[in-house]
Amino acid sequence: MTIKGTVVLTMTALTALTAATSANAQAATPAPPDTSWKSSAAAGLTLTRGNSDTLLATLGATTGKKWDANEVSLGIDGSYGKSKIAGNNQTTAGSAHAFMQYNRLFNERLYGYLRLEGLHDAVAKINYRITLSPGLGYYFIKQKKTDLSAEFGPGFVFEKLGGINKSFVTLRLGETFHHELSDRARIWEHADIMPQVDKFSNYIVTAEAGIEADITADKRLSLRAVVQDTFNSIPALGQKKNDFTLITGIAYKF
């Protein structure tokens, strides 16, 4: 073989080796994490006419984003209900709720958080309740399809309950769980308990659990059912301690 032929053969081999190495490197490189905002809006409506005229409407929206060592989630929801029985009109629901939470990851599982939450409930005579709670959280499970986390820290409550202004310091213990049953169905659950530091008999418990299933091929439209429960050990005068709500409706992801 001539020197020229040897050089050509060597160059060809190096080119093939470089191309193969590049292809293997590209195949081995994992896809970058999705850092886009994930948002959804949900609505529900119950209407009856006849011996009783009732209306219950619910509306809510959530969004969230994860990037680097940061996690942000925001949400807002509300409900309105009324009934007319024997000519008597009565408001059965009238609430507005919003929250914002920011997490800063210290490592794969441990994080610090800051949560701000606001609530108005005309039926429960909660003119407003604003809760600010910083603290620490930990992911006991952190997988693609399942996560379970717990949070603990102080809380600061500012509220006007039954026309009376109050503010106090609480402890906050929170827990959140998500699980994908399949690529088209998922469940979730969240619970908080906040006892007043200098009066443990005064505490607030909130809980939510839901299930959702996609009904379109693009997975944007889904059916969902959600149960919500709020327990206030010292409610406004004349009000019950516990409020339970079952919501069914549709959700749209965008």
N, C-alpha and C positions, 0 to 999 in steps of 0.2 A: 504494500500500500504506500502511495506517495505521501509526502509531508502535507501536501494540500488536502488530500483525502482524509488524512488523520485529523487535521484542524477542523474540517467541515463536520466530521463525525463527532468530534468533541463538542463543538458548538451546538450541534443538534441535541446531544445528550444533556448538556447543561440547560438548554432552553426547556426541554421536556421536564427535567428535574425541577427547575424553577416554577414552571406552571403547575406541576403536581403539588409542590410544597405550598404554593399560594392557594390552590384549591382546598388542600387539607386544612390550612390555617383559617380560611373563610368558613369551612364547614364546622371547625371546632369552636369558632367564636360564637358565644351565646348571643341571642337577640337582645338588644337593649331593652331595659324595663320600660313599661308603658307609663309615662308621666303625665298623660292628658287628664283633664277633668272628666270624672264619671258622674253623670247627672241623671235624675229621673223625676218625674212628676206623677202624682197619683190622685184619683178623684173617685168619690163614691156618692151614691144618691139613693135614698129610700123615700118613696112617696105612696101614701094611701089616701083613698077617697071613698066615702060611703058613710057608715055610722060614725066614723072618726076621720078627721082630716089631719094628716101628719106629714111632716117634711123633715128630713135629716140629710144635710149635705156636708161632705168632708172634702178637703183639698189639702195637698201637701207637696213639698218638693225637697229633694236633698241633692247635694253635690259634694264631691271629695276629690282630693288630689294627693298623690304620693310622689316625692322626688328626693333623691339623695337621702338625707337622714331626717326628712320632714314629712309630716302627715297633717292634712287639714280636712276637716269635715264641717259642713254647714247644713242646716235644715230649717224648714218653716212649715207649719201645718195649722189648720183651723177647722172649726166645725160650727154649723148653725142648724138649729132645729126648732120647730114649733109644732104645736098641736091644737086642734079645735074640737072639743068634745062638748056636746050639748050647748053649743053656742059660746063656750068659754075658751078664749085664746090663752095659750100658755107657752112661754119660751122653755124649751126642753134642753137646748144646747146653745152655747155661745162662747167659744173659746178661741184663743190664738196663742201659739207657742212657737218659739224659735230658739236655736242653739248654735253655738260655734265652738269648735274644739281644735286646738293645735297641739300636736305631739312632736317632740324632738327626741329622736333615737340616740341613746348613748352607745348602744351596741345592737346586736341583732334582735334582742328581746326587751331590754330595759329602756324606758323612756320617761321623760318628764312631760307633763301636760298642763294646759291652761284651758279651762272650760267656762263659758259664759252662757247662761240660759235665762230666758224670760217667759213668763206665763201670765195670761189673763183669762179668767173664767167667770163669766157673769153669773152663771147658775150657782156655782160654789161660793160666790161672793168674794172671789179673789180679784180685787181691783188690779193688782199687779204683784208679781213675785219675781225678783231678780236674784239669781244665784251666781256667785263667782267662786270658782274652786280650782286652785293649783294643786299639783301633787305629783306622785310617781305612779307609773304603770308598768306592767310586766306581761309579755305574751307567753303564756304557758304552752300554747300551741300556735305555731305560725307556719302554715303550709299553704299551698296554692288554693286548695279547696276548703280548708278549715282553719279558723283561728279562734282562739279563746284568750281573753285578756282580763286582768283585774287592775283596779286603780284605787289608790288611797291617798287622802290628803285632807287639809282643812277646807271649810266652806264658809262663805259669808252670804247671808240671806238678808235681803231688803224687801219688805212686802207691806202691802196695805190689804188687810184681811177684814172684811166686814166693816170697812170704813176706818179701821184702826191701824195706824202705822207702827210697824215693828221692825227691828233689825237684831240679828243675833249671829253668833259664831257656831258652826256645826263641824262635825266630822263627816267625811264623805267616803263611802265604800261603794265602788261601782264594778260592774262585771258585764262583758259583752261577748257574744258568741255568734259566729257565722259558719254556715256549712252548705256546700253545694251538693244537693242530693243527686244531681245529674247535670249535664251541660245545659239543661233547660228548666231546672227547678232548684230552689234554694230555700233555706230557713234561716231565721235569725232570732236573737233574744238579747234583751238588755235590761238591767235592773240597777237601781240606785237606792241606797238608804242613807239618810242624813239626820242623825240625832243632834239636838242642840247640846252644846258642850256643857253648859251649866244647868241643864234641865233635860235629862235624858228621856223624860216622859213626853217631851215634845219632839216628835220626829216625823219625817216625811219619807214615804216609800213610793217609788215609781217603777213600773215594770211594763215591758212590751215584748210580745212574741208574734212572729209572723211567718207566713209561707207564701211563696210566689212561684208561678209557673208561666213560662213563655207560651204564647199562642200564635205567634207568627214566625215565618221562616227566618226573618232577619233578627229575631229575638229582641225586637224593640218594644213590642206590645205584650203585656202580661196580665194575668189575673192574680189578685192577691187577697189574702184574709189576714187581718191584724187584730190582736186583742191588746187593750191597754188598761192598766189598773193603777189608780193613784190612791194612796192611803195617807190621810193627814190626821195624826192622833189628836190634835186640838184644832178642829175646824172652826169656821165662822159660826157665830151664834145661830142656832136653828138649823144648821146644815149637818148632813151625815158625814161620817169619817171617810167612807169609801166610795169611789166612783169607778165604775167598770164600763168599758166601751168595746163593742165588737164592730169592726169596720170591714166591709167587703167592697171591692171596686177594681178598677183597672189602673195600670201604670204604664208610662211610656218612658223609655230610656233614650237619652240623646247626648 
